[in-house]
């Protein structure tokens, strides 16, 4: 039984990155789909595909690597808000990751978005993870 599916999602991507895999399969959920779309829009992953197998479905994520050094684009995935200790931020206290070079993914009442988008829409929420 998984107690934290978002941590599992981030760990699968982190492990595939460290092992040099091109594609990683993750069990799907609506929250994971939204996080995947954000990672794609921000340029951290190459592509993604939602596969529906009737029950839960899968997300196939194609990871992105540097052309020359073959280093992964995602340097760090860090879970912030955990089931045992939730982290919430108001719109004026949303975190900046690596002085604006990374992103913080926030779950708000307007959906899942980056902290920059949440600041523009003036909404706060639960800080899910940092990506850089």
Number of C-alpha atoms within 10 A of each C-alpha: 4 7 9 11 16 20 20 15 17 19 15 14 23 19 12 16 22 12 9 15 15 13 16 18 18 19 16 19 15 8 14 18 19 16 23 22 17 18 20 18 12 12 13 20 21 16 17 19 13 16 14 11 8 6 7 10 14 18 19 18 20 19 22 22 19 10 9 6 7 10 14 20 17 21 13 14 16 15 18 17 17 16 10 7 8 11 13 18 16 15 18 11 11 21 20 14 14 12 8 12 9 17 22 24 27 28 22 20 11 11 11 23 20 23 28 18 13 24 16 9 11 11 19 21 22 20 25 22 21 21 19 16
